[in-house]
Each structure stands twice: as C-alpha cells, then as structure tokens.
Amino acid sequence: MNDCIFCKIINNEIPSEAVLNTDDFMVVKDIAPKAPIHLLILPKKHILSLAEIEEGDQLLTGKMLYITKKLASKFGLTERGFKIVINTGPDGGQLVPHLHFHFLGGKKMAELA
C-alpha cells in the first residue's frame, strides 16, 4: 500500500525505533506511548485488520503472538505482566488500516474487560 504509514515504516521510508526486525514482522516503539513500554508489532504483509486475515495468515499471526513472550522477557515483564491490544475497525478504535498489535507494559494496566 503506497499510503500506509506502517508499510512506509517497514520499508524504512519513515524513521522508527525498531526493537526487532524479522522476515515476517517488525517491532517498533510507539511514537505516542500509552505506557512506559509501548511497542507495535507490525506484520510486513499488508493486512487491513484482524477481520481481514485469511486462513493462510495463521502462521504469521501465531508468530506475532509468540513474539510477545520474547518481548516480555527482553523488557522484564514476564512475572508482572503486560497487555496486548488489537484494535479492529473504526468502532474498535483502529486508526491505521494495517493489522498491528500494541504491546504495553511497565506499569499496572487498566482493566478493559
């Protein structure tokens, strides 16, 4: 997608502070953090939202979830905990039409549900 801000970050057209970069996804620090640790897990494949994933995306989304364990360990959050947020669609609060996971931690997080 030519106008997707996350695709531009993934393609190094927009600077970001990368924490991890693999063949399948990139993890960057959020530019407007809502917690002391606020990362975005971005798949390199452009998928509009969680509602748009296909059967063939199961491995990719599984890897995205699995990496949260490694991020928790890297940032010392394994014991205290962390939050993963996936906003989907306009009513779900999704602002950028590119699937991404918010990884938040470093403080006690508010309960949502």
Residue pairs with C-beta under 8 A, 6 or more apart in sequence:
1 7
1 46
1 98
4 46
4 96
4 97
4 98
5 14
5 96
5 98
6 40
6 42
6 96
6 98
6 100
7 46
7 98
8 14
9 16
9 26
9 28
9 42
10 26
10 42
10 44
16 26
16 28
16 29
16 31
17 28
17 29
18 26
18 27
18 28
19 27
19 28
19 29
19 39
19 71
19 74
20 26
20 27
20 67
20 70
20 71
21 27
22 63
23 44
24 43
24 44
24 45
24 60
24 63
25 41
25 42
25 43
25 44
25 60
25 63
25 64
25 67
26 42
26 44
27 39
27 40
27 41
27 42
27 67
27 71
27 103
28 39
28 40
28 42
29 38
29 39
29 40
30 38
30 39
30 40
30 102
34 102
34 104
35 83
35 104
35 105
35 106
35 107
35 109
36 105
36 106
36 107
37 75
37 77
37 82
37 103
37 104
37 105
37 106
38 102
38 103
38 104
39 71
39 102
39 103
39 104
40 100
40 101
40 102
40 103
41 64
41 67
41 68
41 100
41 101
41 103
42 98
42 100
43 60
43 61
43 64
43 98
43 99
43 100
45 57
45 60
46 98
47 53
47 57
47 98
47 99
48 97
48 98
48 99
49 88
49 89
49 94
49 97
49 99
50 86
50 88
50 99
51 88
51 89
52 99
53 61
53 99
64 101
65 84
65 101
68 82
68 84
68 101
68 103
69 78
71 77
71 82
71 103
72 78
72 82
72 105
75 82
75 105
75 106
77 105
77 106
80 105
81 105
81 109
82 103
82 104
82 105
82 109
83 102
83 103
83 104
83 105
83 109
84 101
84 102
84 103
84 104
85 101
85 102
85 104
86 99
86 100
86 101
86 102
87 93
87 94
87 95
87 102
88 94
